[in-house]
Amino acid sequence: MPGVVYGHGIDPLPVAVNGRALRAALSTDAGLNALLDLQVDGTSHLTLARELQRDPIRSLVTHVDFQIVRRDEVISADVPIALVGEPVQIHQGDGVVDQQMFTVAVHATPDRIPNAVEVDISELGIGQTIRVSDLPRSEGASFDADPEEAVVVGQPPQTEALPEDETGAAAEGGGSGAEPGGAG
């Protein structure tokens, strides 16, 4: 699979990587934030896969960009937001959990980038919001997002009452008193 390695003042280097090995490396819990050790012309480079280009029809990866990183430098990476817990109050009120952010940019050294930011929604109620400022922070990491931006919102029920005449018609139209297939 073709790719390019760039960063830290080196000219972009075209590379070819084993597609199966790349899929295996990026299939870990870290996903695209997995640290990869690439050997290029006898030199080892610590990298992150920054962009995957995919075939629009078959969805297969056709090209990958690798960015060289150092273990001691702070970088930015998009980390998925995972909802955990059961929002009992919302379920009891027939409400809906509306996840508005699915990833958040995290600034940290490569070894401190979390695989996911877990948000406990078990205490979320209808009309309540969990914001970026409420997200749990791992040591040495910070978020690059507006602290007031909504991550998850407890929405009220999304149902609408039918008008009176339609409700009666719907209730009466369900049965004619005759059994299907019964020809008396």
Stockholm file with secondary structure:
# STOCKHOLM 1.0

chainA/1-184         MPGVVYGHGIDPLPVAVNGRALRAALSTDAGLNALLDLQVDGTSHLTLARELQRDPIRSLVTHVDFQIVRRDEVISADVPIALVGEPVQIHQGDGVVDQQMFTVAVHATPDRIPNAVEVDISELGIGQTIRVSDLPRSEGASFDADPEEAVVVGQPPQTEALPEDETGAAAEGGGSGAEPGGAG
#=GR chainA/1-184 SS CEEEEEETTEEEEEEECCHHHHHHHHTSTTGGGCCEEEEETTEEEEEEEEEEEECTTTCCEEEEEEEECCTTSCEEEEEEEEEESCCHHHHHTTCEEEECCSEEEEEECGGGCCSCEEEECTTCCTTCEEEGGGSCCCTTCEECSCTTSEEEEEECCCCCCCCHHHHHHHHHTTCCSCCTTCCC
#=GC SS_cons         CEEEEEETTEEEEEEECCHHHHHHHHTSTTGGGCCEEEEETTEEEEEEEEEEEECTTTCCEEEEEEEECCTTSCEEEEEEEEEESCCHHHHHTTCEEEECCSEEEEEECGGGCCSCEEEECTTCCTTCEEEGGGSCCCTTCEECSCTTSEEEEEECCCCCCCCHHHHHHHHHTTCCSCCTTCCC
//
